[in-house]
Amino acid sequence: MASVKTTTLPGGIINRPGSTIDYKTGTWRVKRPVVNLDKCIGCLICWIYCPEPAIIKRDDGKIDFDYDYCKGCGICSLECPTKAIRIVEE
């Protein structure tokens, strides 16, 4: 079997550190997270588990979401120890 050599990579893959910022994944989301700021303690456990750069730390230490990158996967909601994040229909 002959090997194929190429110098280009197909679009949509991570080919350098930080390149995920180039690919907005929120456009196909059907659900999104919403945070109850009264319950949020700013622990950032949601940020640790988020598979995208979608969780933003606010100046007051609590969180917000960058919906351009949020896939609506719900991992943040599952991991939140205070249940401050709920998932709603888009």
DSSP file (Angstrom, degrees, kcal/mol; ACC not computed):
  #  RESIDUE AA STRUCTURE BP1 BP2  ACC     N-H-->O    O-->H-N    N-H-->O    O-->H-N    TCO  KAPPA ALPHA  PHI   PSI    X-CA   Y-CA   Z-CA
    1    1 A M              0   0    0      0, 0.0     2,-0.2     0, 0.0     0, 0.0   0.000 360.0 360.0 360.0 129.7    0.0    0.0    0.0
    2    2 A A        -     0   0    0      1,-0.1     2,-0.3     0, 0.0     0, 0.0  -0.531 360.0-127.1 -79.4 141.7    1.5    3.4   -1.0
    3    3 A S        -     0   0    0     -2,-0.2     2,-0.5     1,-0.0    -1,-0.1  -0.637  16.0-138.3 -87.3 148.6    1.7    6.1    1.6
    4    4 A V        -     0   0    0     -2,-0.3     2,-0.4     2,-0.0    -1,-0.0  -0.921  13.4-158.0-108.6 127.4    0.3    9.5    0.9
    5    5 A K        +     0   0    0     -2,-0.5     2,-0.3     2,-0.0    -2,-0.0  -0.872  16.6 170.9-105.7 137.7    2.3   12.6    1.9
    6    6 A T        -     0   0    0     -2,-0.4    -2,-0.0     1,-0.1     3,-0.0  -0.982  31.0-159.0-142.0 153.7    0.6   15.9    2.5
    7    7 A T  S    S+     0   0    0     -2,-0.3     2,-0.3     2,-0.0    -1,-0.1   0.386  76.8  68.4-110.8  -0.1    1.6   19.2    3.8
    8    8 A T        -     0   0    0      0, 0.0     0, 0.0     0, 0.0     0, 0.0  -0.874  67.0-145.5-120.0 154.2   -1.9   20.5    4.6
    9    9 A L        -     0   0    0     -2,-0.3     3,-0.1     4,-0.1     4,-0.1  -0.887  30.8-101.8-113.9 147.1   -4.5   19.3    7.2
   10   10 A P    >   -     0   0    0      0, 0.0     3,-0.6     0, 0.0    -1,-0.0  -0.320  49.3 -94.0 -64.5 152.0   -8.2   19.3    6.6
   11   11 A G  T 3  S+     0   0    0      1,-0.2     3,-0.1     3,-0.0     0, 0.0  -0.176 101.4  42.5 -63.4 157.9  -10.1   22.2    8.3
   12   12 A G  T 3  S+     0   0    0      1,-0.3     2,-0.3    -3,-0.1    -1,-0.2   0.582  86.6 109.3  84.4  12.0  -11.7   21.9   11.7
   13   13 A I  S <  S-     0   0    0     -3,-0.6     2,-0.8    -4,-0.1    -1,-0.3  -0.834  75.9-105.6-117.2 160.3   -8.9   20.1   13.5
   14   14 A I        +     0   0    0     -2,-0.3     6,-0.0     1,-0.2    -3,-0.0  -0.727  46.8 158.5 -84.1 112.7   -6.5   21.3   16.1
   15   15 A N        +     0   0    0     -2,-0.8    -1,-0.2     1,-0.2    -6,-0.0   0.382  63.4  21.7-118.2   2.1   -3.2   21.8   14.4
   16   16 A R  S >  S-     0   0    0      0, 0.0     3,-1.9     0, 0.0    -1,-0.2  -0.967  96.5 -77.5-160.0 155.3   -1.5   24.2   16.8
   17   17 A P  T 3  S+     0   0    0      0, 0.0    -2,-0.0     0, 0.0     0, 0.0  -0.316 116.9  14.1 -57.6 134.5   -1.8   25.2   20.4
   18   18 A G  T >  S+     0   0    0      1,-0.1     3,-1.1     3,-0.0     4,-0.2   0.513  86.2 123.9  81.5   4.8   -4.8   27.5   20.9
   19   19 A S  G X   +     0   0    0     -3,-1.9     3,-1.8     1,-0.2     4,-0.4   0.645  52.7  80.8 -76.7 -11.7   -6.3   26.9   17.5
   20   20 A T  G >  S+     0   0    0      1,-0.3     3,-1.4    -4,-0.2    -1,-0.2   0.780  79.8  69.8 -63.0 -22.7   -9.7   25.8   19.0
   21   21 A I  G <  S+     0   0    0     -3,-1.1    -1,-0.3     1,-0.3    -2,-0.2   0.741  90.8  61.9 -64.0 -22.4  -10.4   29.5   19.3
   22   22 A D  G <  S+     0   0    0     -3,-1.8     2,-0.7     1,-0.2    -1,-0.3   0.681  95.6  65.9 -75.8 -18.3  -10.7   29.5   15.5
   23   23 A Y  S <  S-     0   0    0     -3,-1.4     2,-0.5    -4,-0.4    -1,-0.2  -0.844  72.0-155.7-115.6  97.9  -13.6   27.1   15.5
   24   24 A K        +     0   0    0     -2,-0.7     3,-0.3     1,-0.2    45,-0.2  -0.584  13.3 179.6 -73.8 122.4  -16.8   28.4   17.0
   25   25 A T    >   +     0   0    0     -2,-0.5     3,-0.9    43,-0.3    44,-0.2   0.485  60.2  84.4-103.9  -5.4  -18.8   25.3   18.1
   26   26 A G  G >   +     0   0    0     42,-2.7     3,-1.2     1,-0.2    43,-0.2   0.565  67.3  84.0 -76.7  -7.1  -21.9   27.0   19.5
   27   27 A T  G 3  S+     0   0    0     41,-0.3    -1,-0.2    -3,-0.3    -2,-0.1   0.721  94.4  43.0 -71.2 -19.7  -23.7   27.4   16.2
   28   28 A W  G <  S+     0   0    0     -3,-0.9    -1,-0.2     2,-0.0    -2,-0.1   0.259  84.8 126.7-107.8  11.9  -25.1   23.9   16.3
   29   29 A R    <   -     0   0    0     -3,-1.2    43,-0.1    41,-0.2     3,-0.1  -0.425  33.7-178.6 -70.1 141.3  -26.1   23.9   20.0
   30   30 A V  S    S+     0   0    0     41,-0.4    60,-2.9     1,-0.2     2,-0.3   0.522  73.4  35.9-113.1 -15.8  -29.7   23.0   20.8
   31   31 A K  E     -A   89   0A   0     40,-0.3    58,-0.2    58,-0.3    -1,-0.2  -0.946  69.0-166.2-132.3 156.2  -29.4   23.4   24.6
   32   32 A R  E     -A   88   0A   0     56,-2.6    56,-2.9    -2,-0.3     2,-0.2  -0.986  21.8-111.7-142.9 152.6  -27.4   26.0   26.6
   33   33 A P  E     -A   87   0A   0      0, 0.0     2,-0.4     0, 0.0    54,-0.2  -0.565  24.4-167.0 -83.0 148.0  -26.3   26.5   30.2
   34   34 A V  E     -A   86   0A   0     52,-2.6    52,-2.6    -2,-0.2     2,-0.4  -0.999  12.3-143.0-132.1 133.6  -27.7   29.2   32.4
   35   35 A V  E     -A   85   0A   0     -2,-0.4     2,-0.9    50,-0.2    50,-0.2  -0.809   6.8-144.2-103.3 138.2  -26.1   30.2   35.7
   36   36 A N    >>  -     0   0    0     48,-3.0     4,-1.5    -2,-0.4     3,-1.4  -0.874  14.9-161.0 -93.0 103.8  -27.9   31.2   38.9
   37   37 A L  T 34 S+     0   0    0     -2,-0.9    -1,-0.1     1,-0.3    47,-0.0   0.725  86.1  63.2 -64.6 -21.9  -25.4   33.8   40.2
   38   38 A D  T 34 S+     0   0    0      1,-0.2    -1,-0.3    46,-0.1    46,-0.0   0.807 111.1  38.1 -69.9 -28.4  -27.0   33.6   43.7
   39   39 A K  T <4 S+     0   0    0     -3,-1.4    -2,-0.2    45,-0.2     2,-0.2   0.706  92.5 103.2 -92.6 -23.0  -25.9   29.9   43.9
   40   40 A C     <  -     0   0    0     -4,-1.5    22,-0.0    44,-0.2    -5,-0.0  -0.423  44.2-176.4 -67.5 128.3  -22.6   30.2   42.1
   41   41 A I        -     0   0    0     -2,-0.2    -1,-0.1    21,-0.0    21,-0.1   0.362  43.4-117.3-105.1   2.7  -19.6   30.1   44.6
   42   42 A G        +     0   0    0      1,-0.1    -2,-0.1    21,-0.0    20,-0.0   0.780  66.9 141.6  70.8  27.1  -17.0   30.7   41.9
   43   43 A C        -     0   0    0      1,-0.1    -1,-0.1     4,-0.0    19,-0.1   0.725  51.1-143.5 -74.2 -21.5  -15.2   27.4   42.5
   44   44 A L     >  +     0   0    0     17,-0.1     4,-1.8     1,-0.1     5,-0.1   0.644  58.1 132.8  65.6  19.0  -14.6   27.0   38.7
   45   45 A I  H  > S+     0   0    0      1,-0.2     4,-1.6     2,-0.2     5,-0.2   0.886  73.4  55.7 -62.5 -36.7  -15.1   23.2   38.8
   46   46 A C  H  > S+     0   0    0      1,-0.2     4,-1.4     2,-0.2    -1,-0.2   0.901 105.0  52.3 -59.6 -40.9  -17.3   23.8   35.7
   47   47 A W  H  4 S+     0   0    0      1,-0.2    -1,-0.2     2,-0.2    -2,-0.2   0.878 105.5  54.9 -63.6 -39.3  -14.4   25.5   34.0
   48   48 A I  H  < S+     0   0    0     -4,-1.8    -1,-0.2     1,-0.2    -2,-0.2   0.895 115.3  38.0 -61.3 -41.1  -12.1   22.5   34.7
   49   49 A Y  H  < S+     0   0    0     -4,-1.6    -1,-0.2    -5,-0.1    -2,-0.2   0.612  86.1 113.2 -89.9 -12.9  -14.5   20.0   33.1
   50   50 A C     <  -     0   0    0     -4,-1.4     5,-0.1    -5,-0.2    20,-0.0  -0.424  56.3-152.5 -64.1 125.4  -15.7   22.2   30.1
   51   51 A P  S    S+     0   0    0      0, 0.0    -1,-0.2     0, 0.0    -4,-0.0   0.562  78.0  44.9 -77.4  -6.2  -14.4   20.7   26.9
   52   52 A E  S    S-     0   0    0     -5,-0.0     2,-1.9   -31,-0.0     3,-0.4  -0.819  98.5 -99.2-127.2 166.7  -14.3   24.1   25.1
   53   53 A P  S    S+     0   0    0      0, 0.0    17,-0.1     0, 0.0    16,-0.1  -0.346  83.9 120.5 -81.1  59.5  -13.1   27.5   26.1
   54   54 A A        +     0   0    0     -2,-1.9    12,-3.2    15,-0.2     2,-0.5   0.559  43.8  80.8-105.1 -10.4  -16.7   28.4   26.9
   55   55 A I  E     -B   65   0B   0     -3,-0.4     2,-0.4    10,-0.2    10,-0.2  -0.868  58.7-165.9-105.7 130.7  -16.7   29.4   30.6
   56   56 A I  E     -B   64   0B   0      8,-2.7     8,-2.1    -2,-0.5     2,-0.6  -0.922  17.2-134.0-116.4 134.3  -15.6   32.8   31.6
   57   57 A K  E     -B   63   0B   0     -2,-0.4     6,-0.2     6,-0.2     5,-0.1  -0.787  26.6-142.8 -86.9 124.6  -14.6   34.0   35.0
   58   58 A R    >   -     0   0    0      4,-3.5     3,-1.9    -2,-0.6     6,-0.0  -0.306  26.0-103.1 -80.2 167.6  -16.3   37.4   35.8
   59   59 A D  T 3  S+     0   0    0      1,-0.3    -1,-0.1     2,-0.1     4,-0.0   0.788 122.1  58.0 -61.9 -27.9  -14.7   40.2   37.7
   60   60 A D  T 3  S-     0   0    0      2,-0.1    -1,-0.3     1,-0.0     3,-0.1   0.383 121.6-106.5 -85.5   6.0  -16.8   39.3   40.8
   61   61 A G  S <  S+     0   0    0     -3,-1.9    -2,-0.1     1,-0.3   -17,-0.1   0.304  86.7 110.3  90.4  -9.6  -15.3   35.7   40.8
   62   62 A K        -     0   0    0      1,-0.1    -4,-3.5    -5,-0.1    -1,-0.3  -0.256  65.9-103.8 -89.3-177.1  -18.5   34.0   39.4
   63   63 A I  E     +B   57   0B   0     -6,-0.2     2,-0.3    -3,-0.1    -6,-0.2  -0.686  29.1 177.0-113.2 162.0  -18.9   32.5   36.0
   64   64 A D  E     -B   56   0B   0     -8,-2.1    -8,-2.7    -2,-0.2     2,-0.4  -0.865  28.2-111.6-144.3 178.0  -20.5   33.3   32.7
   65   65 A F  E     -B   55   0B   0     -2,-0.3     2,-0.9   -10,-0.2   -10,-0.2  -0.924   1.8-144.5-122.4 143.0  -20.6   31.6   29.3
   66   66 A D    >>  -     0   0    0    -12,-3.2     3,-1.8    -2,-0.4     4,-1.1  -0.881  19.2-167.5 -99.0  98.1  -19.1   32.3   25.9
   67   67 A Y  T 34 S+     0   0    0     -2,-0.9    -1,-0.1     1,-0.3   -13,-0.1   0.598  77.5  74.5 -70.2 -10.6  -22.0   30.9   23.8
   68   68 A D  T 34 S+     0   0    0      1,-0.2   -42,-2.7   -43,-0.1   -41,-0.3   0.808 113.1  25.5 -65.4 -27.6  -19.8   31.1   20.6
   69   69 A Y  T <4 S+     0   0    0     -3,-1.8     2,-0.3   -44,-0.2    -2,-0.2   0.539  94.2 109.4-114.3 -11.7  -18.0   28.1   21.9
   70   70 A C     <  -     0   0    0     -4,-1.1   -41,-0.2   -16,-0.2    -5,-0.0  -0.535  44.5-168.8 -72.4 127.6  -20.5   26.4   24.2
   71   71 A K        -     0   0    0     -2,-0.3   -41,-0.4   -43,-0.1   -40,-0.3   0.567  38.3-121.4 -89.6 -11.8  -21.7   23.1   22.7
   72   72 A G        +     0   0    0    -43,-0.1   -42,-0.1   -42,-0.1   -40,-0.1   0.779  62.2 146.9  75.9  26.1  -24.5   22.7   25.3
   73   73 A C        -     0   0    0      1,-0.1   -41,-0.1   -44,-0.0    14,-0.1   0.770  52.5-135.1 -69.5 -26.5  -23.1   19.4   26.4
   74   74 A G     >  +     0   0    0    -43,-0.1     4,-2.0    12,-0.1     5,-0.2   0.469  66.7 125.4  87.6   1.3  -24.3   19.9   30.0
   75   75 A I  H  > S+     0   0    0      1,-0.2     4,-2.2     2,-0.2     5,-0.2   0.905  72.6  55.5 -60.3 -40.6  -21.0   18.7   31.7
   76   76 A C  H  > S+     0   0    0      1,-0.2     4,-1.4     2,-0.2    -1,-0.2   0.904 107.8  49.0 -58.5 -41.7  -20.8   22.0   33.6
   77   77 A S  H  4 S+     0   0    0      1,-0.2    -1,-0.2     2,-0.2     8,-0.2   0.892 111.2  49.2 -65.4 -40.7  -24.3   21.5   35.0
   78   78 A L  H  < S+     0   0    0     -4,-2.0    -1,-0.2     1,-0.2    -2,-0.2   0.851 115.6  43.3 -67.3 -34.5  -23.5   17.9   36.1
   79   79 A E  H  < S+     0   0    0     -4,-2.2    -1,-0.2    -5,-0.2    -2,-0.2   0.641  82.7 111.6 -88.6 -15.7  -20.2   18.9   37.8
   80   80 A C    ><  -     0   0    0     -4,-1.4     3,-0.9    -5,-0.2     5,-0.1  -0.440  55.6-155.7 -64.6 118.4  -21.4   22.1   39.6
   81   81 A P  T 3  S+     0   0    0      0, 0.0    -1,-0.2     0, 0.0    -4,-0.0   0.741  93.0  42.0 -70.2 -22.0  -21.4   21.3   43.3
   82   82 A T  T 3  S-     0   0    0    -43,-0.0    -2,-0.1    -3,-0.0    -3,-0.0   0.398 106.1-123.2-103.2   2.5  -24.1   23.9   44.2
   83   83 A K    <   +     0   0    0     -3,-0.9   -43,-0.1    -6,-0.1    -6,-0.1   0.873  63.3 144.2  56.5  39.6  -26.3   23.1   41.2
   84   84 A A        +     0   0    0    -45,-0.2   -48,-3.0   -49,-0.1     2,-0.5   0.623  52.5  70.7 -80.4 -14.2  -26.0   26.7   40.1
   85   85 A I  E     +A   35   0A   0    -50,-0.2     2,-0.3    -8,-0.2   -50,-0.2  -0.901  60.4 178.9-110.2 128.7  -26.0   25.8   36.4
   86   86 A R  E     -A   34   0A   0    -52,-2.6   -52,-2.6    -2,-0.5     2,-0.5  -0.920  25.0-126.4-123.8 155.7  -29.1   24.5   34.6
   87   87 A I  E     -A   33   0A   0     -2,-0.3     2,-0.3   -54,-0.2    -2,-0.0  -0.863  29.8-178.4-102.9 129.8  -29.5   23.4   31.0
   88   88 A V  E     -A   32   0A   0    -56,-2.9   -56,-2.6    -2,-0.5     2,-0.1  -0.856  35.4 -90.6-124.0 159.7  -32.3   25.0   29.0
   89   89 A E  E      A   31   0A   0     -2,-0.3   -58,-0.3   -58,-0.2   -59,-0.0  -0.422 360.0 360.0 -65.4 143.3  -33.6   24.6   25.4
   90   90 A E              0   0    0    -60,-2.9   -59,-0.1    -2,-0.1    -1,-0.1   0.475 360.0 360.0 -67.3 360.0  -32.0   27.0   23.0
